[in-house]
Amino acid sequence: MLGSLISMAAFAATIPLARGEPTTGTVDDLVHRALDRDPALAAARARAQAARSGARVGAAPMDPMIELDAMGTGPDMASLDVMVSQTLRPPGSLDAAREMGGARADAADARALGDALALEGRVRATAATCAGARARIDQLELARSEAVALVVSMRAMVSAGMASTADVAMAEMEVADIEGRIEAARSDERAAVAELVLLTGETPGTLALPPIPEGTPPAGDAPMVVAMEAMARMATFETEMARRERLPPLTVSAGWSFRTKDMWDDMALAGLSISVPLFASRNQNARVGETAALAEAASRDLEAARRDLELERSQMSTELESLRARDAAAVRMTEAARVAMEAARSAYAAGTGNASTLVTAHHRHSEALEMDAMLRTDAISIYAKLAALQGASLLEAP
């Protein structure tokens, strides 16, 4: 577990570093840009660094105090006192303090990593939305061109007495429907581009919609669970420290004194003192009870975090598989609709078909193409978010 936490802390510290390269349009470049400039992630990294530095505060084994007292009271009369003291904490309390500080730092590291991975997942999902919207626009614009050509052809056939105005109206309805779907896709693209600009500080280049990734997303140690594990350890060590500190502290001191004028020249001193607060045990016992209850709460929170992780992972995995199956069906439907559209076009040109069949086939074909792009977009987004949830980055190794 310690090695895993160290590697996670190293990854959390290095993943947001600036690369100093211009955006080239790849999704990895967008992710790096977002990680470089996100203020919430910078704050999380600063908190992790503060927690790592603070782990050493209060856990030093030695903290000696030096007291110097010099005084002059008249001619040839002076005194000098030097005293060194060290308070010894109860046995085991320093170890508990060190472990508690380390656990707190581990939790902060895990949260910082979780924030970095969540941001990566968000950027990848938004980039997929942007690329998917552009794919839909391109497909629908081609479909609109075909529908407009169909309107022109039917008008010519009406003039020749070979078709009715109802046929033209049906084709014009298809053009209007496609134009509405194009505007919806453009709205999705504008929203996705605006979000990427806010996240990365730059307008993204042309993004191509890739195929749905195969297999299950990579998995590591889920940051949300690792953070809760660290918090549970911290609460346990806090309880242990409270138990240890029921014993009173022990102070050891030694000193040297110098006097002049009818007094001793110098003198060595040594002492041992124990401070026993009369009513502190009652308060400390209450503190032990408090920390023990908090440790129990942290343990239950950890169980809940593990349960929620498994539930969310199961739901996202099921949704990913469903999207893959639905996209495969959409691809088959696209091919079948293309064949049907070509057959309907040939039959209509030969005078053996009707406009309703042709327009319906054209609509089904454009609809299947659009559905394929939308399902791929959703699947890619779920894949990226599931990888982030499971503690894995999709960034390629440099």
N, C-alpha and C positions, 0 to 999 in steps of 0.2 A: 504493500500500500504506500509506503514512504517513497519508493522509487517512482510509482505512478504519479504521486502528488508533485514530486520534483519535476518530472517531465511535463506535467500539465502546467506547472508554474512557469517553466521555461517557455512553453508554447504561448501561454497567455502574455508573456513579456515581449516576445519577439514578433508575434503575428501582426501587431498594429504598426510596426516600424515603417517609416517612409522609405520608398524605394527610389524616389527622385527621377522617375521615368514618366513620360507623357502617356496618356490613355491611348491604347491602340485599338480599342473597340471590343476586346474580349471581355467575357464576364469576370475572369480572374482579375483583370486590370481594374474593373469597376469595384470589385470586392476590396482590393488593396487600397484604392482611393478612399472608399468609405471608412475602412479601418484606420487610415491615416488621420482623418479629420473629424471623426465623430466625437463630440464633446462628452457625451455620457460614457463612452468607452474610455476616454482619457481620464475621466473622474474615477472610474472603476479601477483603472491601473494605478492611479495615485493612491487610492484607498488601500489597494493591495500592497503597495510599496510601504505605506505608512504602517500597516499592520505587521509587515515583515520587520521593519525597523523597531516598532514598539514591542516586538516579542522579546527583545533584550532588556527592555526597561523593567526594573523591579526584580529582575532575576539574576543580578550580579551577586556572586557569593561573598564578595568583600566590598564594604562601603565604609571605610574608616573615617572617623571625624577627628580633626586636629583643632585643639583650642589653645590659643596663645594669649597670655595676659602679661603685659609689661607696665610697670608703674614706677614713677619717681616721686618721692615725698619730700625731698630736701637735699642739701649738700651731702654728697657721699652716701645718700640713702636711695636704694633702688631695689626693685624686686622683678623677677621674671619667672613665669610659670608656663610650662608646656605640658599639655595633656593629650594623649591619644586614646581614643575609645573605639570599640567595635561592638556593634549589637549582633548577636548570633541568633538567627531565626530558628524556630523549632525544627528538629530533624525532618527531612522530607518535604518541607514547605517550598524550598527553592526548586526542587525537582518538579513539584506540581506547578509552580509558577512558570517554569520554562516550558513544560508541556502545554499548559494552558495558552501561553502566548504563541507557541508554534501552531496549535490547532486553530487559533483565531486567524493567524496569517494564512494557513491552508484554506480556510473558508473564504477569505478575501480573494485569494488566487483563483479558486474555483469559480467564484462569482464573476471575476473579471474574464475568465475564459468563457464562461457561459454567455456573457454579454457579447464577446467577440464572435462566437459561433452563431448566436441569434442574429447579429447584424449581418453576418455572411449569408445566412439563410434568407433574410429579408431582401438583401440585394439580389440574390440569385432568383428569388421568386418574382421580384419586380422586373428584373431583366427578362425573365421568361414571359411575363405578361406583355412587355413591350414588344418582344420578338413575335409572340403569338398574334398580337393585334396587327402587326405589320404583315404577317403571313395571311391573315384573314382579309386585310385590305387588298393585297395583291391578287388573291384568288377571286374576291368579289368584284374587283374592277374588271378582271377578265370576263367574269360571268356577266357583268353589266354590258360589256361590249358585245357579247354574244346575244344578249337579250335585245339590245338596241338594233343589232343587225336583223334579228328575227322580226322586230316591229316593221322595219323598212321592207323586208321581204313580204310580210303579210299585207302591207299597204299596197304593194305592187300587185299582189295577187287579188286584192279587192278591186283594184282598177281594171284588172283583166277579167273580173267576174268569177274568179276561182276561189274566193274566200269571202267571209262576211266581216262586217265591222266588229262583231263580237270577238272574232279571232284576234283582231288588232287590239281590242280593249284588254283581252287576257294577257297579251304580250306586254302591253304598257303597264299592267298591274305588276307583272314580274319585274320590270325595270324599276318601278317605284319601290317595291319591296327590297330589292337589292340595294338601292340607294340608301334606304333607311338603315340596313344592316351595315353598310359601309360607314355611315356616320357614327353608329354605335361603336364600331371597331376603332375609328379615329378617336373617339372620346376616350376609350380605354388606353389607346397609345399615348394620347396627350397626358393623361393622369399618370401613367407609368413613367414617362419621360420626366415629368415635373418632379416625381418622387426621387428618381435617380439623380437629377440635378441637385436636389436638396441633400441627398446622401453623399454624393461624390464631388459636388462642386463643379461638375462639367456636364455638358450635353453629351449623351452617349453616341457613339458611332452606330453604324448599321449592325444590327444584331440578327443573326440567323436563328431560327427555331430548330434546335437539334432534335434527334429522335429521343424517345423516352429511355432513360438509362436502364440497363438490364440489371437483374439481380436485386439484392437488398442493399440499401445504403451502408457504407462503412460505419462501424460502431466503436466507441471507446468507452471511457468512464463518463457517464452523464454528469455534467457539472452540478446540476441541481441536487443530485444525490450525494456527490462528493462534498459539497458545501454543507449539507445537513449532517453527514458523517463527521465532518470536522467540528461542527457545532456541538454534536452530541459528545465528542471526546472532550471538548473544551469544558462543557458543563460537568462532566465526570471529574476532571482534574480540579475544577473550581471547588467542587464538594470536598475533594481530598485535601486541598489547601485549607479550607475552612476547618476541617477536622484537626489538621496538624496545628493550626494556629490557636487551638484551645489552650495549648501550653504557653506559659508566659515567656517573653523574650529574655535572653541573658546578655548582659553587657559587660565586657571586659575592658579595663582601662589601665593605663600606665602613664607616669609622668615624671617630670623633673622640675624642681623648684630651686631658685637661687635668691639669696637675700644678702644685703650688706649692712654694715653699721650695727654692731652689737647683736647681730643675729647670725644664724648659721649661714655658711657660705653657699652650700647647695645641699639638696636632698632628693633622693629618688623615691617615687611613690608607685604603688601598684594597688589595684582594686578590682573587686568583682561585685556586680550589683544585679539584682533580680527585681524587675518591676512586676508586681502582682496586683492588678486592678481588682478591687473587691467585688465589683458587680459585673465584670466583663464576661465571666463564664456564661451568665444567663443570656447576654446578647449574642455571644459566639455560638451557643447552642441553637439559638433561634436562626442564626446565619447558616449553620449546618443544615437545619431543617429546610430553610429556604432554597439553598443550592441543591439539596437532594431532590426537592420537588421540581426545580428547574431542569435537573438532569433527566428526571423521568419524563418531563414534557418534551425535552429535546429528543429522547429516544422514541417517543410516540410520533413526533414530527418526522423523524427519519423513516419510520414505518409508513407513514402517510405519503411521504415523498416517493418512496419506492413503489407503493401501490399506484400513485398517480402517474408515475413514469411508465409503468407497465401498461396501464389503461390507455394512456395517450399513444404509446408506441403501437399497441395493438390496433387502435382505431385508425391511426395514420397508415399502418401497413395494410390493413384491410382496404382502406380507401385507395391506396396506391395500386393494389392488385385489381380492384374494380375498375379504375381508370384505364389500366392496361387492357383489360378485357373489352371494355367499351370502345377504346380506340381501335383495337383490332377489328371489332365489328364495324366501326365507322369506315375503316379502310376498305373492308369488303363491300360495304354499302356504296362507297364512292365508285368503285370499279363497276359494280352492278348498275348504278345509276348512269354512268358514262355509256355503257353498252345500250341501256334502254333509251337514252337520249339520242344516240346515233341512229338507232333503229327507228325511233319516232320521227326524227328529222327526215330520214330517207322515205318513210311511208308518207309523210306530209307532202314532200316534194313530188312524190309519184301520184298524189291525189287519193291515196288509199287510207291515209291517216287523218286525224283531226287535230285542231289546235290545242284542245284541252289536254290531250295526251302528251303532246310535245312540250307545252309549257310546264306541265306537272313534272315531266322527266327532267327538264332543265332545272327546275326549282329543287328537286330532290338531289341532283348532282351538286349544285352550289351549296346546298345545305349540308351535305355529307362532307364536302371539303372544309367548310367552316367548322363543323363539329370536330373533325380530326384535329384541326389546329387548336381548338379550345381545350379538348381533352389532353393533348400533349402539353399544353401550357400548365394545366392543373397538375398533371402527373409530375412534371419537372419541378414545380413549386413544392409539392408534397415531398418529393425525394430529397430536395435540399433542406427543407425544414426538419425532416426526420433524421437526416444525418446530423444536423446541429443539435437536435434534442438528445441524440445518443452520444454526443461528445466528440464528433469527428468533423474535420474540415475537408472540403472538396478541393482546396487549393492544391495545385500541382507543386511538388517539391522543386525549389530553385536549382 
